[in-house]
Amino acid sequence: MTPEQEQWLIRAIQELQASQKELQAAQQELQAAQQELRLVQQNQQVLIQELREGQAMLAQFFREALDRFDERTRAIERRTEALERRTDEMAQEMREMRQEIRDLRRDFLERR
C-alpha cells in the first residue's frame, strides 16, 4: 500500500469514526426527544382525564341546579294556584257580601 493510500485510508477511518460519533449523538438526541414526547403524551392523558372529570362535575352541578330550579318553579306554581284559589274565594265572598247589602237595602226600603 502506498503512503497516499495509507493516508487516504486513515482519513476515511477517521471520517467514519466521526460519522459514528455524530450518529450516536443524533441517536441520543432522538431518544431524549422520544422520552420527552412520552412525557408530553402522559401529561396529555392526565389533562384529558382531568377535563373529563371536570365535565362530569360541571354536568352534575347543572343537573342539580336545574333540579333546584324545577323544584322552585313548581313551588311557585303551587303558591300561585293557591293564591288564585284564595282570590277566587275572596271574589265570591265579595259578591255574596254585595248581594247581602243589596238584600238588606231592599228589605230596609220595603219596610219603610
C-alpha positions in Angstrom: 0.0 0.0 0.0 1.3 3.4 -0.9 1.7 6.2 1.6 -1.0 8.1 -0.2 -3.4 5.1 0.0 -2.4 4.7 3.7 -3.2 8.4 4.4 -6.5 8.1 2.5 -7.4 5.0 4.5 -6.5 6.8 7.8 -8.7 9.8 6.8 -11.5 7.5 5.7 -11.4 5.7 9.1 -11.3 9.0 11.0 -14.2 10.3 9.0 -16.1 7.1 9.6 -15.4 7.4 13.4 -16.5 11.0 13.4 -19.7 10.0 11.5 -20.3 7.2 14.0 -20.0 9.7 16.9 -22.4 12.1 15.1 -24.8 9.2 14.6 -24.5 8.2 18.3 -25.2 11.9 19.3 -28.2 12.0 17.0 -29.5 8.8 18.4 -29.2 10.1 21.9 -31.0 13.3 20.9 -33.7 11.1 19.3 -34.0 9.1 22.4 -34.3 12.2 24.6 -36.9 13.6 22.2 -38.9 10.3 22.3 -38.7 10.4 26.1 -39.9 14.0 26.1 -42.7 13.0 23.7 -43.8 10.2 26.1 -43.9 12.6 29.0 -46.0 15.1 26.9 -48.3 12.2 25.9 -48.7 11.2 29.6 -49.4 14.8 30.6 -51.9 15.0 27.8 -53.7 11.9 29.0 -53.7 13.3 32.6 -55.2 16.5 31.2 -57.8 14.7 29.2 -58.8 12.7 32.3 -59.0 15.9 34.4 -61.1 17.5 31.7 -63.5 14.6 31.6 -63.8 14.7 35.4 -64.3 18.4 35.3 -67.0 18.0 32.6 -68.7 15.3 34.7 -68.6 17.6 37.8 -70.0 20.5 35.7 -72.7 18.4 34.3 -73.7 17.2 37.8 -73.7 20.8 39.0 -76.0 21.9 36.2 -78.3 18.9 36.7 -78.6 19.7 40.4 -79.1 23.4 39.6 -81.8 22.6 37.1 -83.5 20.2 39.6 -83.5 23.0 42.2 -84.8 25.4 39.6 -87.6 23.0 38.7 -88.4 22.5 42.4 -88.6 26.2 43.0 -90.7 26.7 39.8 -93.2 24.0 41.0 -93.3 25.6 44.5 -94.1 29.0 42.9 -96.7 27.4 40.7 -98.3 25.8 43.7 -98.3 29.1 45.6 -99.7 30.9 42.6 -102.5 28.3 42.3 -103.3 28.7 46.0 -103.3 32.5 45.7 -105.6 32.2 42.6 -108.0 30.0 44.6 -107.9 32.3 47.5 -108.5 35.3 45.2 -111.4 33.5 43.6 -112.8 32.7 47.1 -112.4 36.3 48.2 -114.1 37.5 45.0 -117.0 35.1 45.7 -117.2 36.4 49.3 -117.3 40.0 48.0 -120.2 39.1 45.6 -122.0 37.4 48.4 -121.5 40.4 50.6 -122.7 42.8 47.9 -125.7 40.7 47.4 -126.4 40.7 51.1 -126.0 44.5 51.2 -128.5 44.8 48.2 -130.9 42.5 50.0 -130.6 44.5 53.2 -131.2 47.7 51.4 -134.2 46.3 49.6 -135.6 44.9 52.9 -135.0 48.2 54.6 -136.6 50.2 51.8 -139.6 47.8 51.7 -140.2 48.2 55.4 -140.3 51.9 55.2 
